[in-house]
């Protein structure tokens, strides 16, 4: 049991929290307010805290002279690592919670109950500040409740404070469906809040030596952990190899064992563990060919990147080039990426971390950069990367696109002759004038605003809300286009997904030509997962 929170305890907390998130990763991913099969909050939290853990491990003995205390230094490393690795809204908010803790405790000689309670209050404030429009019934409500309970304990007893915070956080999590109707309709609690409760329970275990016995708030799907980290990198290995991999879980496990013998800093992240899926593979090695060959044996590797650390260390960061401008776009799908590349944009694969977006911004060597996130869950990451870029002297503006069709509309009106600020406004207006829809198959039973749905039903989401539930894919696609054009429109853009049947775009185009003869239709193979059709109406 601990009376104060020291640097060693911070490190144990990070490791224990990461282990808990990995164990519950599938469960948290399943806490998705919509029945579309792309819930990834658990994965995002795991990746965010993995980055925090790596920052702690790689910087163990670098306490600066005259700087913060040892525990403050550890917390700042943890917060910085989480920020650069943050993915999705939940990851960004978690990084801000850790930053609030670090800023409040960095100079404190010791961390007892009252110091931690005050730090939790600052952490909650930082979390709310990270969100443009805070919504109750989310991770924010849970961290705020934890902070209030910690302060209400009004004691220097560290154990009493962490227990009070974790207990009240669990109660706040249980209340989230009462605060957010979307959660109540889906019959789940907030996914990000569930992750924070696991982290607070991990802190209780570090401080008290006791593991809180709290049942999972939702049925848990039995899965193996989707992430494995052997250790962080050492100087023995000269190359970083990363690739995406389509493969079966059994083949991935065999590949994992081979890569573990080839190098270190091994991270394998999968989108599912009960069938064929897509995996993100990262490893440090000396034999690049053997690492890639292991991926070939396991399945289909693609988007392979190799970095030689010696080159990375020697290269100076690019200097912003005068008044040069650039666009960075987040895109999932080979066809969509090709469209954006053709528009002169730098493309970052979907669900990037803050660090990955920041690297892409710097790689443009432009003084002014516009970022198009193309996903509500990536907007917070884009904003965090923009703040980091400003500190490097790069002016970055985020146009809050929520779909690739909006980004295409925004890029179409770019004009380098305009002032940068005016150009950003024009792009934002074009994106806002483009209504968007997504058609997909329901992944589970749920109650939506359009009524109940079952697995396998076809869902049409307009501006993020389920508007239509059907049994036939082509019929539902036609119906949602009709519904959107009923509100006006001159141009329809169709992006077909990797699972779209042949002729889907042609069927929609022919229907529009018959019923809406004065509307132009553009169709492109997008190659995006989950959504066989994305629709934009301008």
Secondary structure by P-SEA (a helix, b strand, c coil): ccccccaaaaaaaaaaaaaaaaaaaaaaaaccccccccccaaaaaaaaaaaaaaaaaaaccccccccccaaaaaaaaaaaaaaaacccaaaaaaaaaaaaaaaaccccccccaaaaaaaaaaaaaaaaaaccccccccaaaaaaaaaaaaaaaccccaaaaaaaaaaaaaaaaaacccccaaaaaaccccaaaaaaaaaaaaaaaaacccccccccccccccccccccccccccccccccccccccccaaaaaaaaaaaaaacccbbbbbcccccbbbbbbbbbbccaaaaaaaaaaacccccbbbbcaaaaaacccccccccccbbbbbbccaaaaaaaaaabbbbbcccccaaaaaaaaaaacccbbbbbcccccaaaaaaaaaaaaaaacbbbbbcccccaaaaaaaaaaccccccaaaaaaaaaaaaaaccbbbbbbbcbbbbcccccccccbbbbbcccccccccccaaaaaaaaaaaaacccccbbbbbbccccccaaaaaaaaaaaaccccbbbbbbbcccccccbbbbcc
